[in-house]
Amino acid sequence: MNRLSGLSLPLRPSVCLFCRAQTSLALSPLQGGQAVRAVATGRLRRKARMTLSKDVSKSSLKGRRTDSGRIGLFPNMNQTQARLRDDPRSRSQAALKRSRDSEEQPAKTESPLYKALKMQTTLSPVSYGKRTAIKSKISEVSSFDQFPLLPIVRNSIFSQVLPGVTHAVPTPIQRVAIPRLLEDPSAKKRTKKVDDEEPQYAQYLLAAETGSGKTLAYLIPLVDAIKRQEALDVEAKKKEEENKAREKEENSKNQAFDLEPELPPPSNAARPRAIILVPTAELVAQVGAKVKALSHTVKYRSGIISSTLTPRRIKSTLFNPDGIDILVSTPHLLASIAKTDPYVLSRVSHLVLDEADSLMDRSFLPTTTEIISKVAPSLQKLIFCSATIPRSLDTQLRKRYPDIRRLTTPNLHAIPRRVQLGVVDIQKDPYRGNRNLACADVIWSIGKAGGESDPGRPNFWTEPKTKKILVFVNEREEADEVAQFLKSKGIDAFSFSRDSGTRKQDEILAEFTEPSAVPTAEEIMLHRKKNRAAKSSIPFVLPEQSNSGPQRHLPNTKVLVTTDIASRGIDTLAVKTVVLYHVPHTTIDFIHRLGRLGRMGKRGRAVVLVGKKDRKDVVKEVREGMFRGQALI
């Protein structure tokens, strides 16, 4: 050991290089792949060109295992042939049993009809056995005279509701619903004990196809019940006055000691007897007009309230000192009024939920149930009315009202056969996927068809001159875009959605809901004058033709581009053609959109535009179901 700079370092032993090499070679042998690596690095590998092949005489090397056959992470990569097993795999006993069962049983043959509609089913089905039973039952009723109605109510049907109709026959839903709704629920004897949680009023479900007269089916019994109750109130009031007069005579001797003043009778202001709830303001105006028409001969007070009316008009209608009998409103507005004045719902005996599938969905359900619970103490009849019964509505009704009486028609969930459905593939020439161009071409073809411009043919001045066409889109943002495109192509088009103004909505909708009146003599002379001016050769432009716009214009045709806001309950008697710009999402939308046609026995025509991403199988099955007259499942 040497000491250098205060550090002790060991001295290297003096060993020669030859001895050190022998020591390194005598180390313990390595194992596995390390030994192979040591030998490979220790000895030089012989080059392949200097080594002879041992397999030269062999034609194939099947017995030789290649690298791809080794077990590892990637044993089957870069294969050029499929390595299948020569011996078949033996089947288990369970698999053999399943194969024997399938051979013995006949194959299930499912009807090709509605195969695609069953995949997106949303409607609650009604058995065809029940439909047949209803058909045989309603065939016995052929006139309104067979219903036990008051004479004044029966006469008002012919004079106010159906003027000009010589042979007024009730529709199927009216034959089914009116006799049941005229029954007195309190007259029936209860066979089971009434639970406190069960509703003490009668519940009804009116379900019928679109345009079948459901409004009159519940309105006529409603008016009849109000008039009967009014007669009972008059008798009760007369007896009450007699009792008061008798008590006054008896207490006249002690009048000096009577310190309690006589209370005034309760007012009927803002206390309607019946309430009709509808989802939209447009339906409020339409149903309110029918209720008002009956009140001209059957004397009762009715009113409508909606968000389109001013607060002053709502107050004057609802808080009329003379009272109100029938009120038509939307749920949210009525619920907000009931919060400030709870007595509004204190005298309601009849509550009707028109378009019940909308009023019982998630957006209206809390408000609707709140109104039902508030009118329950005085309620006698609760009526649900709808053209479509979704599964969600059917489940809620079975859960909340298990004893509800279901009044349905044989053609429920069916589109009338008098409506023809055509299909236009926009992927073909000349459209090539342009949906706007296909829509404009269809409208031009419909508008130019027929000979409306010939004043010499019969019934020219009595039949409607302007063709009314409805175009339905799925998104309300597209309503304005499609309307503007149709205007650029010379088509008189309007857009109708929630974004439109209230006054504009009423004016536009009135043209498509009210039938055209017979023109006067002045209108006929003006029409002939315009025709002579158009046929004469004038070298200058007429004032009505001087505005800048499209070179071509489609005459005598008006188009309304709208969403589902106009597909529910709107009575479009003046419309004979409907264009489905998009394929509807569900069969419910199909029924309501095509339900704008074929109303009250009239014919109609519908055209659906089908694109690349649309469900053509659904459209095909809907068309086949319409041809067969079957209900859409």
C-alpha positions as CSV (number, residue, x, y, z in Angstrom):
1,M,0.0,0.0,0.0
2,N,1.4,3.3,-1.0
3,R,0.4,6.6,0.5
4,L,0.1,9.3,-2.2
5,S,-1.5,12.6,-1.4
6,G,-3.1,11.2,1.7
7,L,-4.9,8.4,-0.2
8,S,-4.3,4.7,0.0
9,L,-4.6,2.9,-3.3
10,P,-4.1,-0.9,-3.9
11,L,-1.2,-2.0,-6.1
12,R,-2.0,-4.0,-9.2
13,P,-0.5,-7.5,-9.2
14,S,2.0,-8.1,-11.8
15,V,0.2,-10.7,-14.1
16,C,1.1,-11.4,-17.7
17,L,-1.4,-10.9,-20.5
18,F,-1.5,-14.6,-21.5
19,C,-2.6,-15.6,-18.0
20,R,-5.3,-13.0,-18.0
21,A,-6.7,-14.3,-21.3
22,Q,-6.9,-17.9,-20.1
23,T,-8.8,-16.7,-17.0
24,S,-11.5,-14.9,-19.1
25,L,-12.1,-18.0,-21.3
26,A,-12.6,-20.2,-18.2
27,L,-15.7,-18.3,-17.1
28,S,-18.9,-20.1,-16.3
29,P,-20.9,-20.9,-19.5
30,L,-23.9,-18.7,-20.4
31,Q,-27.4,-20.2,-20.8
32,G,-30.0,-19.9,-23.5
33,G,-29.8,-17.2,-26.1
34,Q,-26.8,-15.6,-24.3
35,A,-24.7,-18.7,-25.1
36,V,-25.6,-18.6,-28.7
37,R,-24.7,-14.9,-28.9
38,A,-21.3,-15.6,-27.2
39,V,-20.4,-18.4,-29.7
40,A,-21.6,-16.3,-32.6
41,T,-19.4,-13.4,-31.5
42,G,-16.6,-15.7,-30.4
43,R,-16.2,-17.5,-33.8
44,L,-16.5,-16.1,-37.3
45,R,-19.7,-17.1,-39.1
46,R,-19.1,-19.1,-42.3
47,K,-20.5,-17.3,-45.3
48,A,-23.5,-18.8,-47.1
49,R,-21.9,-19.0,-50.5
50,M,-19.3,-21.2,-49.0
51,T,-21.7,-23.7,-47.5
52,L,-23.4,-26.5,-49.6
53,S,-27.1,-27.1,-49.4
54,K,-28.3,-30.4,-48.0
55,D,-31.8,-30.2,-49.6
56,V,-30.9,-30.0,-53.2
57,S,-32.5,-33.4,-54.1
58,K,-35.8,-32.7,-52.3
59,S,-38.7,-31.5,-54.4
60,S,-40.6,-30.0,-51.4
61,L,-39.8,-29.0,-47.9
62,K,-43.1,-29.7,-46.2
63,G,-41.5,-31.3,-43.2
64,R,-39.4,-28.2,-42.7
65,R,-40.8,-25.7,-40.2
66,T,-40.5,-22.1,-41.3
67,D,-40.1,-19.1,-39.2
68,S,-43.7,-18.1,-39.7
69,G,-44.8,-21.4,-38.0
70,R,-43.0,-20.5,-34.8
71,I,-45.0,-19.5,-31.8
72,G,-44.6,-15.8,-31.1
73,L,-46.4,-12.4,-31.3
74,F,-46.8,-12.4,-35.1
75,P,-46.9,-16.0,-36.3
76,N,-49.4,-15.6,-39.1
77,M,-48.2,-12.4,-40.9
78,N,-47.5,-12.3,-44.6
79,Q,-49.3,-15.5,-45.4
80,T,-50.2,-16.2,-49.1
81,Q,-52.3,-19.3,-48.5
82,A,-55.0,-20.1,-45.9
83,R,-53.9,-22.9,-43.5
84,L,-57.1,-24.8,-43.0
85,R,-57.6,-27.9,-40.9
86,D,-57.8,-31.1,-42.8
87,D,-60.1,-32.9,-40.3
88,P,-63.5,-31.1,-39.6
89,R,-64.1,-30.0,-36.1
90,S,-66.7,-32.1,-34.3
91,R,-69.9,-30.4,-33.4
92,S,-71.2,-30.3,-29.8
93,Q,-74.4,-32.0,-28.7
94,A,-76.2,-28.7,-28.2
95,A,-75.4,-27.6,-31.8
96,L,-76.6,-30.9,-33.1
97,K,-79.9,-30.6,-31.1
98,R,-80.5,-27.0,-32.4
99,S,-80.0,-28.2,-36.0
100,R,-82.5,-31.1,-35.6
101,D,-85.1,-28.7,-34.1
102,S,-84.7,-26.2,-36.9
103,E,-85.2,-29.1,-39.5
104,E,-88.3,-30.4,-37.8
105,Q,-90.0,-26.9,-37.3
106,P,-91.2,-25.0,-40.4
107,A,-89.4,-21.8,-41.2
108,K,-90.9,-18.6,-39.9
109,T,-92.3,-16.5,-42.8
110,E,-92.7,-12.9,-41.8
111,S,-94.9,-10.7,-44.0
112,P,-92.8,-8.3,-45.9
113,L,-95.3,-5.5,-45.2
114,Y,-94.2,-3.1,-42.5
115,K,-90.8,-4.8,-41.9
116,A,-89.1,-1.4,-41.9
117,L,-91.9,0.4,-40.0
118,K,-91.7,-2.2,-37.2
119,M,-88.1,-1.1,-36.6
120,Q,-89.2,2.4,-35.8
121,T,-92.6,1.7,-34.4
122,T,-94.1,4.5,-32.2
123,L,-97.8,3.9,-32.5
124,S,-99.9,1.8,-30.2
125,P,-101.5,-1.0,-32.2
126,V,-105.2,-1.8,-32.3
127,S,-106.2,-5.3,-33.1
128,Y,-108.2,-5.9,-36.3
129,G,-110.7,-8.0,-34.4
130,K,-111.6,-4.9,-32.4
131,R,-111.8,-2.8,-35.6
132,T,-114.2,-5.3,-37.2
133,A,-116.4,-5.2,-34.1
134,I,-116.6,-1.4,-34.2
135,K,-117.5,-1.5,-37.9
136,S,-120.5,-3.7,-37.2
137,K,-121.6,-1.5,-34.3
138,I,-121.4,1.8,-36.1
139,S,-123.3,0.5,-39.1
140,E,-126.5,0.7,-37.1
141,V,-126.3,4.5,-36.8
142,S,-127.1,6.5,-40.0
143,S,-128.5,9.9,-38.8
144,F,-128.1,12.5,-36.1
145,D,-131.7,12.0,-35.2
146,Q,-130.8,8.7,-33.6
147,F,-128.8,10.5,-30.8
148,P,-130.7,11.6,-27.7
149,L,-129.9,15.3,-28.2
150,L,-131.9,18.3,-27.3
151,P,-133.9,19.6,-30.3
152,I,-132.2,22.9,-30.3
153,V,-128.8,21.3,-30.4
154,R,-129.8,18.9,-33.2
155,N,-131.2,21.7,-35.3
156,S,-128.0,23.8,-34.9
157,I,-125.9,21.0,-36.4
158,F,-127.7,21.4,-39.8
159,S,-128.0,25.2,-39.7
160,Q,-124.7,26.3,-38.3
161,V,-122.1,23.5,-38.4
162,L,-123.1,21.8,-41.7
163,P,-124.9,24.5,-43.7
164,G,-125.9,23.5,-47.2
165,V,-125.5,19.8,-46.6
166,T,-128.8,18.1,-47.6
167,H,-128.0,14.6,-46.2
168,A,-125.8,15.1,-43.2
169,V,-124.6,11.7,-42.0
170,P,-122.4,11.4,-38.8
171,T,-118.9,10.2,-39.3
172,P,-117.6,6.9,-37.7
173,I,-116.1,8.7,-34.7
174,Q,-119.3,10.7,-34.2
175,R,-121.3,7.5,-34.2
176,V,-119.1,5.9,-31.6
177,A,-118.4,8.9,-29.3
178,I,-121.6,10.9,-29.2
179,P,-123.8,8.2,-27.6
180,R,-121.1,7.4,-25.0
181,L,-120.4,11.1,-24.1
182,L,-124.2,11.8,-23.7
183,E,-124.4,9.1,-20.9
184,D,-124.6,10.3,-17.3
185,P,-121.7,8.8,-15.4
186,S,-123.3,9.4,-12.1
187,A,-126.3,7.2,-13.1
188,K,-124.2,4.1,-13.3
189,K,-124.0,1.9,-10.2
190,R,-120.5,1.2,-8.9
191,T,-119.9,-2.5,-8.4
192,K,-116.6,-2.1,-6.5
193,K,-115.4,0.1,-3.7
194,V,-114.2,3.5,-4.7
195,D,-110.6,4.2,-3.7
196,D,-109.7,7.7,-2.5
197,E,-106.8,7.9,-5.0
198,E,-108.9,6.9,-8.0
199,P,-110.4,9.8,-10.0
200,Q,-114.1,10.4,-9.3
201,Y,-114.9,11.5,-12.9
202,A,-115.4,9.6,-16.1
203,Q,-112.5,9.4,-18.5
204,Y,-112.8,8.9,-22.3
205,L,-110.3,8.5,-25.2
206,L,-111.4,9.6,-28.7
207,A,-109.1,8.2,-31.3
208,A,-109.9,8.5,-35.0
209,E,-108.1,9.3,-38.3
210,T,-107.4,12.9,-39.4
211,G,-110.3,14.9,-40.9
212,S,-113.0,12.6,-39.4
213,G,-114.9,15.2,-37.4
214,K,-113.4,14.6,-33.9
215,T,-114.1,18.2,-32.9
216,L,-117.8,17.8,-33.4
217,A,-117.7,14.4,-31.8
218,Y,-116.9,15.9,-28.4
219,L,-118.4,19.4,-28.9
220,I,-122.0,18.4,-29.6
221,P,-122.3,16.3,-26.3
222,L,-120.5,19.1,-24.5
223,V,-123.0,21.8,-25.6
224,D,-125.9,19.4,-24.9
225,A,-124.6,18.8,-21.3
226,I,-124.2,22.6,-20.7
227,K,-127.8,23.3,-21.9
228,R,-129.2,20.5,-19.7
229,Q,-127.2,21.8,-16.7
230,E,-128.4,25.3,-17.4
231,A,-132.0,24.2,-17.2
232,L,-131.3,22.4,-13.9
233,D,-129.7,25.6,-12.6
234,V,-132.7,27.7,-13.6
235,E,-135.0,25.3,-11.6
236,A,-132.6,25.3,-8.6
237,K,-132.4,29.1,-8.7
238,K,-136.2,29.3,-8.8
239,K,-136.5,27.0,-5.8
240,E,-133.8,29.0,-4.0
241,E,-135.7,32.3,-4.6
242,E,-138.9,30.7,-3.2
243,N,-137.1,29.5,-0.1
244,K,-135.5,33.0,0.4
245,A,-138.9,34.7,0.0
246,R,-140.4,32.3,2.6
247,E,-137.6,32.9,5.0
248,K,-137.9,36.6,4.5
249,E,-141.5,36.5,5.4
250,E,-140.8,34.5,8.5
251,N,-138.0,36.8,9.6
252,S,-139.9,40.0,8.8
253,K,-141.1,40.2,12.4
254,N,-137.5,40.1,13.7
255,Q,-136.1,42.3,11.0
256,A,-135.1,45.0,13.5
257,F,-132.8,42.6,15.3
258,D,-131.3,41.2,12.1
259,L,-127.8,42.7,11.9
260,E,-126.3,40.5,9.1
261,P,-126.7,42.0,5.7
262,E,-127.8,39.9,2.8
263,L,-124.8,38.6,0.7
264,P,-124.9,39.1,-3.0
265,P,-125.1,36.0,-5.2
266,P,-121.8,34.6,-6.4
267,S,-120.6,35.8,-9.7
268,N,-119.9,33.5,-12.7
269,A,-117.2,35.7,-14.1
270,A,-114.0,33.8,-15.0
271,R,-115.6,30.5,-14.0
272,P,-116.2,28.5,-17.2
273,R,-118.3,25.3,-17.2
274,A,-116.1,23.6,-19.8
275,I,-112.5,24.1,-21.0
276,I,-111.0,22.9,-24.2
277,L,-107.2,22.7,-24.2
278,V,-105.2,22.7,-27.5
279,P,-101.4,22.9,-28.0
280,T,-101.2,25.9,-30.4
281,A,-102.7,29.3,-30.9
282,E,-103.8,28.4,-34.4
283,L,-105.9,25.6,-33.1
284,V,-107.4,27.9,-30.4
285,A,-108.7,30.1,-33.2
286,Q,-110.0,27.2,-35.3
287,V,-111.8,25.3,-32.5
288,G,-113.1,28.6,-31.1
289,A,-114.7,29.4,-34.4
290,K,-116.6,26.1,-34.3
291,V,-117.7,26.7,-30.7
292,K,-118.9,30.2,-31.7
293,A,-120.8,28.9,-34.7
294,L,-123.0,26.7,-32.5
295,S,-123.6,29.5,-30.0
296,H,-125.6,31.5,-32.6
297,T,-128.6,29.2,-32.3
298,V,-127.8,27.4,-29.0
299,K,-127.5,30.3,-26.7
300,Y,-124.3,30.1,-24.5
301,R,-121.2,32.2,-24.0
302,S,-117.9,31.1,-25.3
303,G,-114.4,32.7,-25.6
304,I,-110.9,32.0,-26.6
305,I,-107.6,33.1,-25.0
306,S,-104.1,32.7,-26.5
307,S,-100.7,34.3,-26.6
308,T,-101.6,36.1,-29.8
309,L,-104.3,38.2,-28.1
310,T,-103.7,41.4,-26.1
311,P,-104.0,41.3,-22.2
312,R,-107.0,43.6,-22.4
313,R,-108.9,41.3,-24.7
314,I,-108.0,38.3,-22.6
315,K,-109.3,40.0,-19.5
316,S,-112.5,41.2,-21.1
317,T,-113.2,37.7,-22.5
318,L,-112.4,35.7,-19.3
319,F,-113.7,38.2,-16.7
320,N,-117.0,39.0,-18.4
321,P,-119.6,39.9,-15.8
322,D,-122.2,37.8,-17.6
323,G,-120.0,34.7,-17.2
324,I,-118.6,32.2,-19.6
325,D,-119.6,28.7,-20.4
326,I,-116.9,27.3,-22.8
327,L,-113.3,28.4,-22.8
328,V,-110.7,27.4,-25.5
329,S,-107.1,28.0,-24.4
330,T,-103.6,26.7,-24.4
331,P,-102.3,25.0,-21.2
332,H,-99.5,27.4,-20.3
333,L,-101.7,30.5,-20.5
334,L,-104.5,28.9,-18.5
335,A,-102.1,27.7,-15.8
336,S,-100.5,31.1,-15.4
337,I,-104.0,32.7,-15.0
338,A,-105.0,30.0,-12.5
339,K,-102.0,30.8,-10.3
340,T,-103.2,34.4,-9.8
341,D,-106.9,33.5,-9.7
342,P,-107.5,30.0,-8.5
343,Y,-111.3,30.3,-8.8
344,V,-111.0,30.1,-12.6
345,L,-111.0,26.3,-12.4
346,S,-113.5,26.0,-9.6
347,R,-116.7,25.3,-11.7
348,V,-115.3,23.2,-14.6
349,S,-117.4,20.1,-15.2
350,H,-116.0,19.0,-18.6
351,L,-112.3,19.2,-19.6
352,V,-111.2,18.3,-23.2
353,L,-107.6,17.7,-24.2
354,D,-107.6,18.0,-28.0
355,E,-104.4,16.7,-29.7
356,A,-103.7,14.7,-26.5
357,D,-100.5,13.2,-27.9
358,S,-99.0,16.7,-27.8
359,L,-100.5,17.8,-24.6
360,M,-99.3,14.7,-22.8
361,D,-95.7,14.8,-24.0
362,R,-92.7,16.0,-22.0
363,S,-93.2,19.7,-22.9
364,F,-96.8,20.0,-21.8
365,L,-97.2,17.1,-19.3
366,P,-96.4,19.0,-16.1
367,T,-98.8,21.9,-17.0
368,T,-101.5,19.6,-18.2
369,T,-101.5,17.4,-15.1
370,E,-101.5,20.5,-12.9
371,I,-104.7,21.7,-14.6
372,I,-106.3,18.3,-14.3
373,S,-105.6,18.1,-10.6
374,K,-107.1,21.6,-9.9
375,V,-110.3,20.9,-11.8
376,A,-110.7,17.4,-10.3
377,P,-113.1,18.4,-7.4
378,S,-115.8,19.6,-9.7
379,L,-114.9,17.6,-12.8
380,Q,-117.5,15.2,-14.3
381,K,-115.9,14.1,-17.6
382,L,-112.3,14.2,-18.8
383,I,-111.9,13.7,-22.6
384,F,-108.7,12.9,-24.5
385,C,-108.8,13.4,-28.3
386,S,-106.1,12.6,-30.8
387,A,-105.6,11.2,-34.3
388,T,-102.5,9.2,-33.3
389,I,-101.9,7.2,-30.1
390,P,-98.2,6.9,-29.5
391,R,-96.9,4.2,-27.1
392,S,-95.9,6.8,-24.6
393,L,-99.4,8.2,-24.4
394,D,-100.9,4.7,-24.2
395,T,-98.6,3.8,-21.3
396,Q,-99.5,7.0,-19.4
397,L,-103.2,6.5,-19.9
398,R,-103.0,2.9,-18.7
399,K,-101.0,4.0,-15.7
400,R,-103.0,7.1,-14.7
401,Y,-106.5,6.2,-15.9
402,P,-106.8,2.4,-16.0
403,D,-110.6,2.6,-16.3
404,I,-110.6,5.0,-19.3
405,R,-113.2,4.2,-22.0
406,R,-111.5,3.9,-25.4
407,L,-113.6,5.1,-28.3
408,T,-111.7,4.3,-31.5
409,T,-112.6,3.9,-35.2
410,P,-111.8,1.1,-37.6
411,N,-109.5,3.3,-39.7
412,L,-107.3,4.6,-36.8
413,H,-103.7,5.2,-37.8
414,A,-104.6,4.7,-41.4
415,I,-104.2,7.3,-44.2
416,P,-107.4,7.5,-46.4
417,R,-107.3,5.6,-49.6
418,R,-108.6,8.6,-51.5
419,V,-105.2,10.2,-51.0
420,Q,-102.6,9.3,-53.6
421,L,-98.9,9.3,-52.7
422,G,-96.3,9.8,-55.4
423,V,-92.5,9.4,-55.0
424,V,-89.8,11.5,-56.7
425,D,-86.2,10.4,-56.6
426,I,-84.1,13.5,-56.5
427,Q,-80.9,11.6,-57.3
428,K,-82.0,11.0,-60.8
429,D,-81.8,13.4,-63.8
430,P,-82.5,16.2,-64.1
431,Y,-82.3,17.0,-60.4
432,R,-79.1,15.2,-59.4
433,G,-79.6,15.7,-55.7
434,N,-81.0,19.2,-55.9
435,R,-84.0,19.0,-53.6
436,N,-85.1,22.7,-54.1
437,L,-85.1,22.2,-57.9
438,A,-87.1,19.0,-57.6
439,C,-89.7,20.8,-55.4
440,A,-90.0,23.7,-57.8
441,D,-90.5,21.3,-60.7
442,V,-93.2,19.3,-59.0
443,I,-95.1,22.5,-58.1
444,W,-94.8,23.8,-61.7
445,S,-96.1,20.5,-63.0
446,I,-99.1,20.6,-60.6
447,G,-99.8,24.2,-61.2
448,K,-99.8,23.9,-65.0
449,A,-102.0,20.8,-65.0
450,G,-105.7,21.3,-65.9
451,G,-107.5,24.0,-67.8
452,E,-108.5,26.6,-65.2
453,S,-107.9,29.5,-67.6
454,D,-110.9,28.6,-69.9
455,P,-113.9,30.8,-68.8
456,G,-116.2,29.0,-71.3
457,R,-116.2,25.6,-69.7
458,P,-118.9,24.7,-67.1
459,N,-118.5,25.5,-63.4
460,F,-115.6,27.8,-64.2
461,W,-116.8,30.6,-61.9
462,T,-118.1,28.4,-59.1
463,E,-115.1,26.1,-58.5
464,P,-111.9,27.4,-56.8
465,K,-109.5,29.1,-59.2
466,T,-106.3,29.1,-57.1
467,K,-104.6,25.9,-56.3
468,K,-103.4,25.6,-52.7
469,I,-100.3,23.5,-52.1
470,L,-98.6,22.7,-48.7
471,V,-94.9,22.0,-48.6
472,F,-93.7,20.4,-45.3
473,V,-90.1,20.7,-44.1
474,N,-88.5,19.1,-41.0
475,E,-86.7,22.2,-39.8
476,R,-88.2,25.6,-39.4
477,E,-84.9,27.3,-40.5
478,E,-85.4,25.7,-44.0
479,A,-89.0,27.1,-44.4
480,D,-87.8,30.6,-45.3
481,E,-85.0,29.3,-47.5
482,V,-87.3,27.0,-49.5
483,A,-89.9,29.8,-49.9
484,Q,-87.3,32.2,-51.2
485,F,-86.1,29.7,-53.7
486,L,-89.6,29.0,-55.0
487,K,-90.2,32.8,-55.3
488,S,-87.1,33.0,-57.5
489,K,-88.6,30.4,-59.7
490,G,-91.8,32.4,-60.3
491,I,-94.0,30.6,-57.6
492,D,-96.2,32.5,-55.2
493,A,-94.8,31.0,-52.0
494,F,-95.0,31.9,-48.3
495,S,-93.3,30.6,-45.2
496,F,-95.3,29.7,-42.1
497,S,-93.5,28.9,-38.8
498,R,-93.0,30.1,-35.3
499,D,-90.6,32.8,-36.6
500,S,-93.4,34.5,-38.6
501,G,-95.3,37.4,-37.2
502,T,-98.7,36.8,-35.5
503,R,-100.7,39.0,-37.9
504,K,-98.9,37.6,-40.9
505,Q,-99.6,34.0,-39.7
506,D,-103.4,34.7,-39.5
507,E,-103.5,36.2,-42.9
508,I,-101.5,33.4,-44.6
509,L,-103.3,30.6,-42.8
510,A,-106.7,32.0,-43.6
511,E,-106.1,31.6,-47.4
512,F,-105.4,27.9,-47.0
513,T,-108.1,27.0,-44.4
514,E,-111.1,29.0,-45.6
515,P,-112.7,27.7,-48.9
516,S,-112.8,30.3,-51.7
517,A,-116.1,32.1,-52.0
518,V,-118.1,32.5,-55.2
519,P,-116.8,35.6,-57.1
520,T,-119.1,38.6,-57.5
521,A,-120.0,40.2,-60.8
522,E,-117.4,42.9,-60.4
523,E,-114.7,40.2,-59.9
524,I,-115.8,38.3,-63.0
525,M,-115.7,41.5,-65.1
526,L,-112.2,42.4,-63.8
527,H,-110.9,38.9,-64.6
528,R,-112.2,39.0,-68.1
529,K,-110.7,42.5,-68.6
530,K,-107.3,41.2,-67.5
531,N,-107.5,38.2,-69.9
532,R,-108.3,40.5,-72.8
533,A,-105.4,42.7,-71.9
534,A,-103.0,39.8,-71.7
535,K,-104.1,38.3,-75.0
536,S,-103.9,41.6,-76.9
537,S,-100.5,42.6,-78.5
538,I,-99.4,45.7,-76.5
539,P,-95.9,47.1,-77.4
540,F,-95.3,48.3,-73.9
541,V,-95.2,46.6,-70.5
542,L,-98.3,46.7,-68.3
543,P,-97.9,48.3,-64.8
544,E,-98.5,45.0,-63.0
545,Q,-95.8,43.4,-65.1
546,S,-93.2,46.1,-64.7
547,N,-91.7,44.9,-61.4
548,S,-88.3,43.2,-61.6
549,G,-88.4,39.5,-60.9
550,P,-88.4,36.1,-62.5
551,Q,-89.2,36.0,-66.2
552,R,-91.8,33.2,-65.7
553,H,-94.6,33.2,-63.2
554,L,-96.9,30.3,-62.2
555,P,-100.5,31.7,-62.2
556,N,-103.4,30.6,-60.0
557,T,-101.1,28.7,-57.5
558,K,-100.2,29.5,-54.0
559,V,-97.7,27.6,-51.9
560,L,-97.3,27.5,-48.1
561,V,-94.0,26.2,-46.9
562,T,-94.4,25.2,-43.3
563,T,-93.3,22.8,-40.5
564,D,-95.4,20.5,-38.3
565,I,-97.1,23.6,-36.8
566,A,-99.6,23.3,-39.6
567,S,-99.9,19.5,-39.6
568,R,-101.9,19.1,-36.4
569,G,-105.6,19.8,-36.3
570,I,-105.6,22.6,-38.9
571,D,-108.7,22.1,-41.1
572,T,-107.2,22.7,-44.6
573,L,-110.2,22.0,-46.7
574,A,-109.0,24.2,-49.5
575,V,-105.7,22.2,-49.9
576,K,-105.7,19.3,-52.4
577,T,-101.9,18.8,-52.8
578,V,-99.2,18.2,-50.2
579,V,-95.4,18.1,-51.0
580,L,-93.2,16.4,-48.4
581,Y,-89.9,18.2,-48.9
582,H,-88.3,15.8,-46.4
583,V,-89.2,12.3,-45.5
584,P,-91.0,12.5,-42.1
585,H,-89.1,11.2,-39.1
586,T,-91.8,8.9,-37.8
587,T,-95.1,7.4,-38.9
588,I,-96.9,9.9,-36.6
589,D,-95.6,12.8,-38.7
590,F,-96.6,10.9,-41.9
591,I,-100.2,10.5,-40.7
592,H,-100.5,14.2,-39.6
593,R,-98.9,15.7,-42.7
594,L,-100.8,13.5,-45.2
595,G,-103.9,14.1,-43.0
596,R,-104.2,17.6,-44.4
597,L,-105.6,15.9,-47.4
598,G,-108.7,13.7,-47.9
599,R,-110.7,15.6,-45.2
600,M,-114.4,15.1,-45.0
601,G,-114.4,12.7,-47.9
602,K,-112.5,14.8,-50.4
603,R,-109.7,13.5,-52.6
604,G,-106.0,14.6,-52.4
605,R,-102.6,14.1,-53.8
606,A,-99.2,14.0,-52.0
607,V,-95.7,13.9,-53.4
608,V,-92.7,12.9,-51.3
609,L,-89.1,13.8,-52.3
610,V,-86.7,11.0,-51.6
611,G,-82.9,11.5,-51.5
612,K,-79.8,9.4,-51.1
613,K,-79.9,9.3,-47.3
614,D,-83.7,8.9,-46.9
615,R,-85.4,5.7,-45.8
616,K,-86.9,4.6,-49.1
617,D,-88.1,1.3,-47.5
618,V,-90.3,3.2,-45.1
619,V,-91.8,5.3,-47.9
620,K,-92.4,2.2,-49.9
621,E,-94.2,0.5,-47.0
622,V,-96.3,3.6,-46.2
623,R,-97.4,3.7,-49.9
624,E,-98.3,0.0,-49.9
625,G,-100.3,0.5,-46.6
626,M,-102.2,3.4,-48.1
627,F,-103.0,1.3,-51.2
628,R,-104.3,-1.5,-49.1
629,G,-106.1,0.8,-46.7
630,Q,-104.3,-0.7,-43.7
631,A,-103.2,1.0,-40.5
632,L,-99.6,2.0,-40.1
633,I,-98.0,0.1,-37.3
